[in-house]
């Protein structure tokens, strides 16, 4: 059990937590700095103090959640609990596919119930205290039950196929497994807004009027075929506003939060959508999807090389013979450093795409309207206007507000 792989896994788990905690602390330490002149007016003194309190509350909650999650993993590894779970499940069945489904089902439930108290506190204490929460306990519990069911269902289907493929053809497992995940990702990218979102939110077509006319006029101007503009009832859960672009090909749609429509002018909403259309026109969605698929291919290639390695199963206290689900879970923990590095690359790529989408809006005369919209979004959600640069580099998929404002105005000349 306590082999080299075990100590590598333990090292990666602990170091990942330490680095994450250090970055969060750097961000926390920088709270309270005077707001730069370029960002003046977004917060008055009272609102700025509220934003600082909100950031501190989220920092402390995240700190304890991360600590508990790490401690649970370290204890489970150190005492061979993953191998013990496997042993208990073998009292029920010896079928390899069913064992894998049950094992990861237990892990999923374990994570669900570990995170549940923190999720509840985040919604009904932190978000409630700062005026964001609109959820009722009924909505909260229904959301979590639905999410758990979907995780178990969709994850179970993928896991069933991947396990079956491995048992039938280990040599080509890495390529066929990657193919299964690729099909699933393409399906979800295309149909997520049609199939999954309605389980949680109501989407209705944007009614005819000034806003729809303005959006359609801009879309026609830039040569963007747009038939589907929907409004989502985000206000049933939060006061925060948002908008997003979803789907591929004829299934693409623009989705506006009802809170966004309430808080912004028509020009600001068009500017936000110009940014989203910019992502499509610059093929960012396709590039990000290809990048994710290539990363998955690397993961499956490495998985195919190491999955039959007995040391992975031994590290999980599962004996000397390779066990698919134990080795798979051990690999997922060992893969974390590579996953982090690939995540950094994805964040760099995403921030570059955000600048380009902002530039698209600015090129069409909507730069200042977009700046105004970004300011409102930041103020409305109590965004930290001056996050630590190291924290931004590791965690932010978008540039900071100041960086985006500066780039937009430089682009406008």
N, C-alpha and C positions, 0 to 999 in steps of 0.2 A: 504493500500500500504506500508506504513512505519512500517512493522511488524518486528519481530525478524529475520526472514529469510532474509528480505531486508538488514538489517544491517550486517548480517553475510556475505552475498554476497558482499556487499560494502567493508567490512573489508578484505575479501580474495583477492578481485581485487586489492586493494590499497597495501596491505602487499606484495602480489606477485610481484607487480611492484617495490616496495621499495627494497625488497631483491634482485631481479634481477639487479636493478640499482646499488646497493651496490657491488655486485659481479663483475659487469662489471667495476665499478670504481676501485676496487682493482686490477683488471687485467691491467687497463689503468695506474694506479699509478706505477706499477712495470715495465713499459716500460723503456728501456734505461739502464738496468742493464748490467754490463760487461758479455760477453759470457764466459761460463765455458771452461776450457781447453779442455775438452772432445769434445766440439762442435766447436773448433777452425777450421777455414778454410771454413766453410759453407758460411759465409758472409765475404766479405772484409768490410772496414770501410764505403765505399760509399753505398754498397748494404745493409749493416745493417741499415744505416740511412734511406734508402728508405723503408726498412721493418717497421721501427718504424713509419714513416709517414703513411704508409698503414694501420697499426693497429690503429693509432689515427683517421684516416679518417673514418674507419669502426665503431669505437667506437662512434664517434659523430653522425654519421648517425643512428646507432641503438638506441642511446639515445633519439633522437628526435622522431623516429618512435614509440618506446615504450611509450614515454610520450603522443603522440597524441592518440594512440590506447587506452591507459588507460583513458585519459580524455574523449574521445568519449563514452566509456562504462560507466564511472561514471555519465556523464551528462544524457545519455540515461536512466540509472537506476533512477536517482534522479528526473527526470521530467516525468517519466512514459511513455517514448517513445515506449517501446516495447508493452505496452498495447494499446497505440494509434495506432501503426501499425496494431495490431490485429483488432481493431475497424474499421479501414479503409478497411482492406481486407474483413471484413464481409459485407461491402457494395457491394462486388462483388459476394460472395458466402457464404453459410452456411455449405457447405460440409466439414466435419472435415478433411478428407484426403487431399483435395485440399487446404484447409486453411493452413494445416501444410506445404505442399510443397511450397506454396506462401510465407509463413512467413520466412522459412529458405532460400528460394531463395532471398528474400529481404536482409536478414542478410549476405548471401554470396556475393551479389553484393555490399553491404555496405562495407564489408571488402576488397573486390577487389579494389574498387575505392579509399579507404583510403590508401591502401598499394602501389597503382600504381605509384604515384609520387616518392616514396622512391625507388621502384624497378628501375625506369627509371634513377634516379640520381645515384644509385649504379652501374648500367651498364655503362652509358654514361658519368659519371663524375669520380667516384672512380676507377672502373675497367679500364676505358679508360686511365685515367691519369697515372696509374701504368703499363700500357702496356699489360694488360690481355685481354681486350675486343676485340672480332672479330665479334661481332654481328652488323648487320645493323639494322636501325630502323624497316625495314620491318620484319625481323626475330623476333625482340623483340615483336612487336605488334601481329604477327601471333602466337607466343608462348603463349602470354597471353590470346588471344581469345580462342585458343585451350584448354588451361588449365582451363579457366572459363567454357567452354562448357562441358569438362569432369567432372569437379567438380559438375556442376549442374545435368548432366545426371546420373553419377554413384551415387552421393549423393542422388539424387532424387529417384532413383530406390530403394535404401536401405531404405530411409525414407518412401516411399510409402508402402513397405512391412511391416516395423516395425509398422507404424501407423495403417495399416489394421489389423495386428495381435492384437494390443492393443485393438482396438475397438471390435474385435470379441471374444477375450479371455484374459481379463486382468489378470486372475489368473496365466496363463502360459506364459504371455507375455515375462517375463524375460528370460525364457529358449528358447522359439522359436525365440525371437529377437536375442539372442546370436547365435543361430544356423544360422540365416540369415547372420550375420556378419562373422561368421566362414567360411561359404561357400564362401563368397565374398573374404575373405583374402586368402584362399587356392587357389582360382581361380587366383587372381592377382599375388600371389607368383609364381605360375606355368607359367602363360601366359603373365606377364607384359612385358617381353622383346620381345615377339612375337607380341603383340597387341598394346601396348601403345607407346613403344619407337619408332617404325617406323613412328608415327605421328609427331615426332620431329627430329629424326636423321636417317641417312642412316646407316644400318649395312651390312657389306659385309664379306663373309668368308675370313679368313686369307689365303693369297695365299701361294702356295707351296714354300719352300725355307728353308734356314738355321734356321730361327726363328721357323717356324712351326715344323720342324723336331726336334728341341731341346725341344719344348713344349711337343710334342707327346712322345718323348723318356722319358722325366721325368714322364709324366702321366702313361706310361706303367710301369716304374720302381717302382712306388708307388702303382700300382694296381688301378688306377683311370680311369674309362672308360670315354673317352672324344672324342666325335665326332664333337662337335660344338665349333669352335673358331672363333669369329667375331671381326672385327675392326669397331669401331664407329667413325663417323666424328665429334669428339668433337671440332676440330679446327675451325669449322664454327661459334662457339660461344666464345671460350676462348683458351688461350695458355696453360692453366693448364692441367696437365696430370692425368690420373686415370686408374684403371682397376677394374672390379668387376665380381662376380660370381652370376648368376641368374638362377631361375627356380628350379624345383624339378623333380626327376626321369629322364625319358628319355628326358624331356624338359630342362634339365640343360645345361647351356652354359657359356663359359668364354668370356668376352667382354673386348677388349683392346682399349683404346683411341688412335687415330692416333698420337696424341702428345706424348704419352708414347713411342711409337715405334720410333719416331724421336729422342728422347732425351736420350734413354737408350741403353746399350749394350744388347746383347742376354742373357748373364748370369744374368744381373740385372732383365730383364723382366721375365725370368724363375723363379727367386727368388721371385718376386712379385706374380707370379701365384702359386708358391709353398705355399706361405702364404694363398692364396685363397683356394687352394686345402686342406690345413690344416684345414680350417674351415669346409669343407665338411667331411673330414675323422674323425674329432673330433665331428661330429654331432652338430656343433654350430648352423647351420641354423634351424635344427629341434628343438633344445632346445629353441632358441629364439622365434620360432613360438609358441611352447607350452606355454612358459611364457606369450607371448602376448595374447594368447587365454584365459588363466586363469585370467589374469588381466581384460580382457573384460567380463568374466563371473562374476567376482566380481562387476564390474560396472553395469551390467544388473541386478544382484541380488539386489543391493541397489536401482537401478532405479525402479525396480518392487515394492519395499517396499514404496517408497516415492512419486511416480508419481501422485497418486490420492490425495495427501495431499493438501488441498485448500490453505495453506499458501504459497506454491510455486507460484501458479497463482496470488495470492494477491500481492506478492512481485514484480511481473512484471506489476502491475496496470491492472490486467485482471479481477477483480471482485472476488466474493467469491466462485464461482463454478469452479471446476478444469477444466482447458483447456490444452489439451495434449501438444501442441507445446510450450506454454508459460511455463508450468511446466518442460518440457524437457530442454528448454534453461536455466531456473533457476537452474535445477539440474546440468547442465554442468558447471555452474559457481561455484556452491557449491562443486562440486566434485574436484575442482582444487587442494586442499591440498593433497587429496589422490593420485591424478594423479601425483603430484610432487614427493611424497614419492615413488610411484611405478617407476617413471622415474629414481630416484636415484638408485634404485635396478637394473633397466635395464642397466644403465650406468656402474655400478660395474660389472655386469655379462658380458657386452660387453668388458670391458677392460681386464677382465680375459681371455676371448676368444681370444682377440688379442695377448696376451702374449703366449697362447698355439699355435696359428697359426704361430707366429714367431718361436717358439721352433721347430715346425714341419719342417720349412724350414732349420733351423740350424742343425737339426738331419740328414738332407740329404746333408750336406756340402755346403749349400747356405747362411750361416749366414752372412758372410762378404759382399757377393753380395747384400743381402737384406739391410744391413746397408748402403751400398753405394747408393742403390736405394732410400731408405728413406731420405737420405741426399739430393739427387738431387730433390726429390719431395718437400721437405721442402724449399729448396733454390728457386726452380722455382716458388712456390706459395707464397713466402714471409711470411712463417709461423713464428708466434711468438714462439721462441725457449724456452722461460721461462715464460709461463703463470702462474698466481697465483694458488697455490694448491687448494684453495677453489673453484675457477672458474673451474679448471680441474675436481674436484670431482662432481660438479653439472652438467656441460655441456659436458664434453668430453666423447665420446664413445670409444676413443682410448687413450692409454697412451701417454705421451709426447715423443718426439723423444729421449731425453736423457734417459728416463726410458726404452724405447724399446731397444736402443743400449746397455745399461748396461745389461739388461736381456738376450739378444741374446749372448753377449760375455761371460757372466757367464755360460750360458747353453753349450757353446762350450768348456768351461773349460780353 
